[in-house]
Amino acid sequence: MTEVDIKDLKAKAIKFPDPVKTLILSEPDRLDIDDYLSKMQTWERLLRMEAPTS
């Protein structure tokens, strides 16, 4: 089983808007690669929804 360390991502997540920030910070520091890839897609969608439109 391959794991991904997301400590760096969690450090950057402090600047993200909620709910993305809260979701990322609630995760353990290490995720299984399959879980990480699945969750990353969700986090990215949420960030796009929060992005201001010009």
N, CA, C and O of each residue as an XYZ file, in Angstrom:
216
protein
N       0.849     -1.181      0.000
C       0.000      0.000      0.000
C       0.891      1.240      0.000
O       1.801      1.374      0.817
N       0.608      2.126     -0.924
C       1.357      3.372     -1.033
C       0.578      4.476     -0.331
O      -0.639      4.588     -0.478
N       1.296      5.281      0.429
C       0.668      6.388      1.149
C       1.258      7.715      0.696
O       2.396      7.783      0.230
N       0.464      8.761      0.843
C       0.878     10.115      0.500
C       0.880     10.944      1.781
O      -0.087     10.937      2.542
N       1.974     11.652      2.004
C       2.075     12.552      3.146
C       1.478     13.897      2.729
O       1.936     14.512      1.766
N       0.460     14.349      3.453
C      -0.203     15.605      3.071
C       0.082     16.741      4.059
O      -0.672     17.712      4.111
N       1.140     16.632      4.827
C       1.472     17.692      5.783
C       1.696     19.036      5.079
O       1.251     20.071      5.574
N       2.373     19.027      3.945
C       2.603     20.281      3.204
C       1.287     20.863      2.697
O       1.065     22.072      2.758
N       0.422     19.992      2.199
C      -0.892     20.444      1.734
C      -1.691     21.045      2.889
O      -2.352     22.070      2.724
N      -1.630     20.408      4.052
C      -2.350     20.916      5.217
C      -1.824     22.290      5.635
O      -2.597     23.149      6.060
N      -0.525     22.494      5.516
C       0.056     23.801      5.850
C      -0.471     24.880      4.899
O      -0.739     26.004      5.323
N      -0.616     24.542      3.629
C      -1.135     25.496      2.646
C      -2.644     25.688      2.786
O      -3.175     26.748      2.455
N      -3.330     24.651      3.280
C      -4.790     24.683      3.376
C      -5.283     25.752      4.343
O      -6.446     26.150      4.280
N      -4.434     26.211      5.219
C      -4.833     27.234      6.181
C      -5.321     28.496      5.460
O      -6.152     29.234      5.988
N      -4.806     28.736      4.265
C      -5.207     29.916      3.490
C      -6.425     29.650      2.598
O      -6.946     30.578      1.980
N      -6.882     28.400      2.525
C      -8.016     28.052      1.674
C      -9.323     28.470      2.347
O      -9.390     28.572      3.572
N     -10.358     28.711      1.546
C     -11.668     29.016      2.128
C     -12.316     27.746      2.699
O     -11.982     26.629      2.304
N     -13.242     27.946      3.628
C     -14.045     26.814      4.102
C     -15.065     26.491      3.033
O     -15.500     27.411      2.341
N     -15.467     25.273      2.855
C     -15.217     24.095      3.671
C     -13.946     23.331      3.304
O     -13.595     22.365      3.981
N     -13.252     23.748      2.246
C     -12.064     23.005      1.804
C     -11.016     22.948      2.919
O     -10.451     21.892      3.201
N     -10.769     24.092      3.541
C      -9.775     24.146      4.609
C     -10.098     23.144      5.709
O      -9.236     22.368      6.121
N     -11.323     23.159      6.179
C     -11.731     22.267      7.262
C     -11.622     20.806      6.854
O     -11.174     19.971      7.640
N     -12.028     20.495      5.640
C     -11.949     19.107      5.172
C     -10.503     18.607      5.127
O     -10.206     17.509      5.597
N      -9.619     19.408      4.566
C      -8.219     18.988      4.444
C      -7.565     18.880      5.815
O      -6.849     17.916      6.088
N      -7.804     19.858      6.675
C      -7.185     19.835      8.001
C      -7.709     18.694      8.873
O      -7.035     18.285      9.818
N      -8.889     18.180      8.573
C      -9.443     17.076      9.354
C      -8.882     15.710      8.943
O      -9.103     14.712      9.628
N      -8.168     15.673      7.839
C      -7.597     14.408      7.362
C      -6.348     14.038      8.166
O      -5.674     14.909      8.717
N      -6.046     12.732      8.228
C      -4.777     12.331      8.847
C      -3.604     12.829      7.995
O      -3.785     13.175      6.827
N      -2.417     12.865      8.575
C      -1.243     13.364      7.853
C      -0.829     12.466      6.685
O      -0.156     12.922      5.761
N      -1.222     11.210      6.724
C      -0.900     10.281      5.646
C      -2.183      9.614      5.152
O      -2.997      9.134      5.941
N      -2.340      9.597      3.826
C      -3.505      8.965      3.202
C      -3.047      7.901      2.220
O      -2.003      8.034      1.582
N      -3.836      6.849      2.108
C      -3.612      5.862      1.061
C      -3.743      6.573     -0.283
O      -4.577      7.465     -0.433
N      -2.935      6.189     -1.248
C      -2.898      6.893     -2.535
C      -4.271      6.949     -3.207
O      -4.628      7.968     -3.798
N      -5.038      5.868     -3.121
C      -6.368      5.861     -3.745
C      -7.306      6.843     -3.046
O      -8.067      7.553     -3.703
N      -7.249      6.882     -1.719
C      -8.065      7.843     -0.971
C      -7.652      9.274     -1.316
O      -8.496     10.143     -1.532
N      -6.360      9.496     -1.361
C      -5.837     10.827     -1.681
C      -6.337     11.303     -3.045
O      -6.827     12.425     -3.172
N      -6.215     10.465     -4.046
C      -6.635     10.865     -5.395
C      -8.130     11.147     -5.457
O      -8.562     12.094     -6.114
N      -8.905     10.338     -4.785
C     -10.353     10.540     -4.757
C     -10.705     11.845     -4.044
O     -11.519     12.626     -4.537
N     -10.102     12.076     -2.903
C     -10.390     13.282     -2.128
C      -9.870     14.536     -2.826
O     -10.499     15.592     -2.754
N      -8.747     14.428     -3.488
C      -8.181     15.579     -4.184
C      -9.143     16.086     -5.252
O      -9.264     17.296     -5.446
N      -9.819     15.195     -5.937
C     -10.803     15.613     -6.939
C     -11.928     16.410     -6.291
O     -12.369     17.421     -6.839
N     -12.390     15.966     -5.139
C     -13.454     16.667     -4.423
C     -12.974     18.029     -3.946
O     -13.676     19.026     -4.112
N     -11.789     18.080     -3.358
C     -11.244     19.344     -2.862
C     -11.096     20.341     -4.009
O     -11.405     21.523     -3.861
N     -10.619     19.850     -5.152
C     -10.435     20.736     -6.305
C     -11.769     21.304     -6.784
O     -11.856     22.486     -7.115
N     -12.803     20.472     -6.824
C     -14.124     20.952     -7.238
C     -14.639     22.026     -6.283
O     -15.186     23.042     -6.713
N     -14.458     21.793     -4.987
C     -14.902     22.781     -4.007
C     -14.137     24.091     -4.154
O     -14.724     25.168     -4.050
N     -12.842     24.005     -4.393
C     -12.053     25.228     -4.579
C     -12.518     26.003     -5.804
O     -12.592     27.231     -5.780
N     -12.829     25.281     -6.870
C     -13.324     25.959     -8.080
C     -14.661     26.642     -7.818
O     -14.919     27.723     -8.347
N     -15.505     26.026     -7.012
C     -16.801     26.629     -6.685
C     -16.599     27.900     -5.866
O     -17.403     28.826     -5.970
N     -15.550     27.965     -5.062
C     -15.272     29.125     -4.211
C     -14.540     30.237     -4.947
O     -14.509     31.375     -4.477
N     -13.949     29.919     -6.102
C     -13.159     30.911     -6.829
C     -14.057     32.047     -7.304
O     -15.145     31.807     -7.829
N     -13.600     33.285     -7.120
C     -14.408     34.431     -7.578
C     -14.492     34.454     -9.103
O     -13.531     34.132     -9.800
N     -15.635     34.833     -9.588
C     -15.809     34.959    -11.036
C     -15.635     36.413    -11.425
O     -16.066     37.319    -10.710
N     -14.988     36.629    -12.584
C     -14.785     38.014    -13.005
C     -15.694     38.360    -14.145
O     -15.666     39.489    -14.636
